[in-house]
Amino acid sequence: MSTNSAKKIINDPLKCADDLFEGLVIAYDGKARAVGRRSIVMNDLRPDAPALLVGGGAGHEPIYHGLVGKGMADGAAVGDIFAAPPPDIVLEATVAVNRGKGVLYLYGNYAGDVMNFDIGAELASDDGITVKTVIINDDVCSAPIDKKGNRRGVAGLVPVVKLAGAAAQVVDSLDELARIAQKANDMTRTVGVSTKPGSIRDWSWHGHSRRKRRGPHPDVHR
């Protein structure tokens, strides 16, 4: 029997990501709006400027969809609990934040996020939207220096998003925004430590079997 004592108030385990998202939009108090299936976008965006889009799985709050705001990201594509947003959600968010000067994707180095955002970028390109990507990989514990590209994005994504968001308020080109975000990422290092793993119940076994992982999230049950 698990000794995990975390408790959550959940209406429906299969809909908690959507419920969380709806509550988050309400918490923005009119400053941001829901777009499509599960994207959030600021209402007051600087016109004719490159856009900053972040994204990732729910269950990591306030990352990523809590990092949308003035001086931060323009919008976020939100996945299910601990799962990358699918390409259609990435695309809907991309279209919503685009103001004619392209969109910078900024997200953590996880296989699902990389795959789905890459597909989203291809779909956006088909719609005539230029996309550049900076992948956050700050966690020194997850790979040695000679394999830095394999490192995960964990706590470092907070300062990187804040620095990139500040830049997005003043730069006029997507290339310059990407350069600043990449430099912020290159100069950021963190050490990932956990006291216990986050948990997702495996409902096919009625809660008796669990999948566990460590990442930038609290101890969450689904």
Steps between C-alpha positions, in 0.01 A plus 500: 500500500627843411604739775427795273277735699426765235132580458322686224141616454409365156159487334599241240850349472471490122406868476722658762732662245204671334356608836838637604528690173154653531581617852829650386329706229256632761791585730648725231195722556453612142868550419517173306255286306456136413567411137388178335520179697760586763707811428521825692596833340540853636239747380726807485791408272753739350406540132735419211744315727650151525305274733615278785314172546571258783340167574505164668292262704256596771587403856817712508334821616586782471703361211430561220158652465545703818794679338278688256475872568644846449877472466472122472354267239227610259326165519527134592400168350382269777512119497337241720645410841877454457449469122612722214236706321405331172588672170149635441510685832850630421370625165192672645719684750751592229233652278353692795827666610640568153502870403677470169861478619519134590483298819772372733431164665657467845456175692681229697710225350262204513443260212124551475527878508777503238304275266166678535639853480704402194182373332322817611775707340458310173125559506558868575742524209230361273286794619775747419618557859874505567600309813830474685567277800714521812498185712573550871753250639631630831515191726865398541404177678328350196800486263875580502643811335594315180134402463350832606240477227344206684444690824147561621338836553398536864522799737709701255203545274359765737784755462542412132132569427514822703810623315357405161167658594667828590685495168178431312366834626767701317664308213370532147625180338451130564872437448591742778244352738631150429860615553421649841298198610777264391763700689282499811469123471872451438585697814252318726588193710295323766524185709187286509421340837181328614382359831245274332365453148186644353237231447234430242256226586466224243121480482503170314616348829252694712771702668706203621774547243676831445735664258749730667732766367713790610468834329401863555173414672361449850384162630181479296240224478276456201 
